Amino acid sequence: MTTTTTAKMRARNHPTSGRVADVLRDFRVAYADAVESDSSEAARREAVLKRRLNWRAERRLSLAQAKRCYAQIHYSYNEFRPAMIAALCRAFSGEGITVTAAREYSVAIYLHVPDRPGLRTRVEDFVRSIIQADAVAWTESGTLRIWWD
């Protein structure tokens, strides 16, 4: 096996590999009722039929990519605002945190936080004080679930 082939295989198996465009596209479907700018009655009905109330991205994103993803929501949605993810990105951009975008009837996001001294505590404190989501809990070691009602 060549070095290039091995590197490509490693990249394919990395949790943030794959096309970010795929996650962005799937996000637009899952959140169709929150990302469409056409507010006509017909467009709203179509968006409600298209949306997916339970969805989790197959690939992880970087914080910067997650910021782009959640910025597709055009307005406050169940107390969620895209600026919250932008603030998280500014505060922790160099920390290696990855994100699984999700929808669990309302807006959800899973932060995968590396195990570095104090980082998980700092992230949780930031989320609780600045982002102020309705539910914040560690679902498994290193994964912080944030959800807005």
Secondary structure in CASP SS format (residue, H / E / C, confidence):
PFRMAT SS
TARGET T0000
AUTHOR 0000-0000-0000
METHOD secondary structure of the structure
MODEL  1
M C 1.00
T C 1.00
T H 1.00
T H 1.00
T H 1.00
T H 1.00
A H 1.00
K H 1.00
M H 1.00
R H 1.00
A H 1.00
R H 1.00
N H 1.00
H C 1.00
P C 1.00
T C 1.00
S C 1.00
G C 1.00
R C 1.00
V H 1.00
A H 1.00
D H 1.00
V H 1.00
L H 1.00
R H 1.00
D H 1.00
F H 1.00
R H 1.00
V H 1.00
A H 1.00
Y C 1.00
A H 1.00
D H 1.00
A H 1.00
V H 1.00
E C 1.00
S C 1.00
D C 1.00
S C 1.00
S C 1.00
E H 1.00
A H 1.00
A H 1.00
R H 1.00
R H 1.00
E H 1.00
A H 1.00
V H 1.00
L H 1.00
K H 1.00
R C 1.00
R C 1.00
L C 1.00
N E 1.00
W E 1.00
R E 1.00
A C 1.00
E C 1.00
R C 1.00
R C 1.00
L E 1.00
S E 1.00
L H 1.00
A H 1.00
Q H 1.00
A H 1.00
K H 1.00
R H 1.00
C H 1.00
Y H 1.00
A C 1.00
Q C 1.00
I C 1.00
H C 1.00
Y C 1.00
S C 1.00
Y E 1.00
N C 1.00
E C 1.00
F E 1.00
R C 1.00
P H 1.00
A H 1.00
M H 1.00
I H 1.00
A H 1.00
A H 1.00
L H 1.00
C H 1.00
R H 1.00
A H 1.00
F H 1.00
S C 1.00
G C 1.00
E C 1.00
G C 1.00
I C 1.00
T E 1.00
V E 1.00
T E 1.00
A E 1.00
A E 1.00
R E 1.00
E E 1.00
Y C 1.00
S C 1.00
V E 1.00
A E 1.00
I E 1.00
Y E 1.00
L E 1.00
H E 1.00
V C 1.00
P C 1.00
D C 1.00
R C 1.00
P C 1.00
G C 1.00
L H 1.00
R H 1.00
T H 1.00
R H 1.00
V H 1.00
E H 1.00
D H 1.00
F H 1.00
V H 1.00
R H 1.00
S H 1.00
I H 1.00
I H 1.00
Q C 1.00
A C 1.00
D C 1.00
A E 1.00
V E 1.00
A E 1.00
W E 1.00
T E 1.00
E E 1.00
S C 1.00
G C 1.00
T E 1.00
L E 1.00
R E 1.00
I E 1.00
W E 1.00
W C 1.00
D C 1.00
END
